[in-house]
Amino acid sequence: MVEIPEKAQAEALRALALAKERRDAEIARLDRLVRDAAVAADRTGASRTRIKQLAGVSSKTLYDWLAAAGASIRPKRPSGRRSQEGRAPNG
């Protein structure tokens, strides 16, 4: 008996959708694992730069995680050039 292509395609697409759902769930689980470990490392006093490097995340992501966990975070510095006062003259 010959299988109807539409049925085979529908079955293949259902399998693909299921595989994607499983992958997304696993990625979310692993992200939570990394986030929780990063927050725990911060609570021990580990360097936030080192935590960011080992977690493989941006500064924004790390500080978002820490803020959500209730960690103390200093206000962001204003953007722009720093004051030239106190610097040795060029030249």
N, C-alpha and C positions, 0 to 999 in steps of 0.2 A: 504494500500500500504506500502511496506517495503522500508525504506530509504537505499540507497547505503552507506555503511560505509565510503567509500572514500570521499563522499560529506559531510557527517557529520564531518569527521575529518578535511577536508579543512575549513569548516565553523568555527569549534572550534579553529583552528589555526589562522584564520583571526581575530577572536575575541580576541585571546590572543595577537597577534601582535598589535592590536589597543589599548588594555589595557596597554601594555608595553609602547607604544608611549605616551599615556596620562600620565602614571606614570613618565616617563623620563622628560616630559615637566613640570610637577608639581614640581618635585625635582629641576630642573633647576631654576624655578621661586622662590622657597623657598631659594635656595642657593644665588640667587641675592639679595633677601630680607635681609638675614643675612649679606652678604657682605656689602651692602649699610648701614645697621645699624651699623656695626662694624666701617666702615670708618667715619660715622657721629659721633660716640662716640669718636673716636680718635681725631677728629677735635675739640671736646669740651675740650680735655685735659685729658680724662679719662685714667686710668692706662691701658697700653697695656696688662699687665698680666691678669688683670680682664676682658678686652675685649676678650682675647683669651679663657679664662675659660668659659665665658658666651656664646660665639659663638660656643664653642665645636670644635675648630680647632687647628691645630698645629701652632707652631711659624712660620714655613715656609709659611704656607698658609696665615696667618694674614699679615706677612710682604710682601708677594707677592701682596695681595690686597691693602695694604697701598702704596706700590711703584707704582702700576698701577694708583692709585688715586692721585699721586704726593706728598704724604706725605714725610716729612723729616725723613730719616733713617740713623743712624750712620753706618759706615763700620763695617762689622763683625769682631769680635776679631779673631786673629790667633789661630789656634788649638795648642795643646801641653801644657806642664806644665808651670804654671806661675813661674816667677822668685822667688827664695828663699830669695832674698835680703829683708831686713827689717823685717824678721820674727824671732820670738823668737826661740832659739835653742831647739831641742828636747832633753828631758832627764833630 
